[in-house]
Amino acid sequence: MSTIKFSIITAAVGLAVLVFAHWFGVDYVYFAGYTILQFIVLSTAWNILGGYCGYVNFGTAAFFALGAYSSVFWYNFFPLPIPVLIVLGAVGSGIVGFGMGYLTLRLRGAFFSIATLALAVVLQTLVVNWDFVGGSRGAYILHPENLEIGSVSVHYIEYLFTLMLVLTVVALVTARIIERSQLGYGFATIRDDELAAEACGVPTLRLKLIATTLSGAFMGMAGAPFPYYIGYLQPQSAFALDYAVNSIAMPMIGGTQSWIGPLIGAIVLGSAQQYATVTISSAVNLLIVGLMLVGFVIIAPNGLYGLVEEQWRRRRRKS
Amino acid sequence: MTALLHVDNISKRFGGFVALDGINLEVQPGERLGLIGPNGSGKSTLVNCICGTLQNETGNVLFDGRTMDGLAAHQRTHQGLARSFQLPRPFHSMSLADNLRVPLLYTVHARPGQLRTPADVEARCGELLTMVGLASKAKQRPRDLTQVEMRKLELARAMAAEPKLLIADESMAGLSHSEIEDILSLLMELNGRGITIILIEHIMSAVMKFSQRLAVLVSGKKVADGKPEDVVRDPEVVRAYLGQ
């Protein structure tokens, strides 16, 4: 399938989701849907570095919070439309992603992961001590109940949901383009064997920097509208462990070697969490993540997508 | 004739251990050079210094008239230096065809006017796989291969970058007699196409058959360099291999 065809289909599915949510007509659908979409973007972003290149990033929360706090910063400074904030968040997180990559990519395996975790701690400390963005008290973001575009009035949460839907489509299309391009081959060689990759002429350091920048930028984009969604942003919620854990667990459950893995994982795990939040308690979330992760590591180490692909390959070999 | 590869007084140490101690080596275009030495004599370290995996501390490497010092491994590959690894290091998650596609895309495609369309790349992949006799397994993964097939894939991948100089690091270790013949004839064929080859090997029958010239490393020093028949009779080489 060509990229254009894929983009059209993805956009059409996105539009269908939007129409369905509108037809459903309950605000809760937007609230719950927003969270799931946000995790699709986050886990897709994580997968660009973690799945394609094999570098496990524990610092998702740092990039997400950076996007969120960049919005708070601009809100205090000069209120801008959210799409602009998303771009600014992407630029900020992308730059930090590049910097982190430059400083840490000579580390391999667990050492790289520890460095990313440290980044989250450093940034959180910085934000807690920065009064302009609310410090440890947190910051309130006020938004109108409805967004007026000309004569049309849209419920604000519907607007946020739509933005996140667009971001999701962009993230998925980008991930798929990468996967099928020369860049994708390069990323896969880094995951498999960096020494052999260099011997084949792959500029591994440059590719890893592209991956950390792109991955960071998408995480920042996912974070930028967050203060508007939650209304009150504080460091503990922006830097929450959930983001790091979920954005690793979702691609693992869905499958890390394809764009579709994070999508499946985020829908499965995200929906289960939303369901548990409503029916049992929000504290069960991390328990669900843990149990599902353990289950999938045993049953399907390559995720749901890997499981299906393996079956398909076997069947084709038999016939 | 100017040398294709000129290694000038290279030294490399790991902590207090001197792995290479002032190595000089010249390789002429189109030559087949055998490089031998006991285990731990520094053969692989020399290859790593020539190819940029390791950086030598003193001396320099000139390849094709250009200095290679400070260049990363991938830049040297772009200049026409290719190597195969002692233990095959295929890209496990990719099919054999994709394994070859990587150097084609990243090295050959990067040179102006070459492999412009995906169909060109596809065709070249096919040619390379046919050359090493793996065409029927193009869609399989490296884990489905036998040891000798893995070595062939390793050589095909090095060849895919269209090098001027190929360094084959122990590509026959652990193979049976007929398999060694297989690899040897493959290397001879490549040399026939004008590619200069450095063969690092422990299997003396193969080295003697293949090499036009033989260089011997012992404890990080080059102790002999010359015609194979003369070199194997050199008292210092005999001492290194058999003891006194």
Interface residues (C-beta under 8 A of the other chain):
Chain A: Q182 Y185 G186 A188 T189 R191 D192 D193 L195 A196 A197 E198 A199 C200 G201 V202 P203 T204 L205 Q257
Chain B: C51 G52 T53 A72 A73 H74 Q75 T77 H78 A82 R83 F85 R89 P90 F91 H92 S93 M94 D98 R101 V102 P103 L105 Y106 T107 H109 A110 R157 A158 A160 A161
